Amino acid sequence: MRASVGDKLLVHGRTVGQHDRTAEVLEVKGENGAPPYRVKFDDDGHEALMSPGPDTVVRRHGETGGQ
């Protein structure tokens, strides 16, 4: 996985009743865009250090369209 500052991470809910969440990448801590990332979640403004798993998709900054 590779991301840049300003990209969005879409984290798919893994259990019934758990909603998808999006987070903006504020800082890339790994080399060449690799995790971990410091992110801010869109739904509640919570900031966290995150190493995304296979349930996460990167949406490039400025990318439109949906999944």
C-alpha positions in Angstrom: 0.0 0.0 0.0 1.2 3.5 -0.9 -0.4 6.8 0.1 0.5 10.5 0.2 -0.5 13.4 2.4 -4.1 14.4 1.4 -5.1 11.0 0.2 -8.2 9.4 1.8 -8.2 5.9 3.2 -11.5 4.0 2.9 -11.7 1.4 5.7 -14.5 -1.1 5.0 -16.5 -2.3 8.0 -15.6 -5.9 8.8 -18.7 -7.0 10.8 -22.4 -6.6 10.4 -23.5 -3.2 11.5 -20.0 -1.7 11.3 -20.0 1.1 8.7 -17.2 2.1 6.3 -15.0 5.0 7.6 -12.8 7.4 5.7 -9.7 9.1 7.0 -7.4 11.7 5.5 -3.7 11.0 5.5 -2.0 13.8 7.5 1.5 12.4 7.6 3.3 9.4 6.0 5.7 7.8 8.5 7.0 5.0 6.3 9.4 5.1 3.4 8.2 5.9 -0.2 4.5 6.2 0.9 4.4 3.1 3.0 2.5 2.8 6.3 2.2 3.7 9.0 0.2 6.9 8.4 -1.1 9.6 10.8 -4.7 10.0 9.8 -7.8 12.0 10.8 -11.1 10.3 10.6 -13.8 12.2 8.8 -16.7 11.1 10.9 -15.4 12.2 14.4 -12.2 14.1 13.8 -10.2 11.5 15.8 -6.5 11.3 14.9 -4.6 8.0 15.0 -1.5 6.3 13.8 -2.6 3.6 11.4 -1.1 0.6 9.5 -4.0 -0.3 7.2 -5.0 -3.9 6.5 -6.5 -5.6 3.5 -9.9 -4.0 4.3 -8.6 -0.5 3.4 -8.5 1.2 0.0 -6.5 4.3 -0.9 -8.3 7.1 -2.7 -5.8 9.5 -4.2 -6.1 13.2 -3.5 -8.4 14.7 -6.0 -9.7 11.4 -7.2 -13.4 11.3 -8.0 -15.8 8.5 -8.6 -17.0 5.7 -6.4 -16.7 2.2 -5.5 
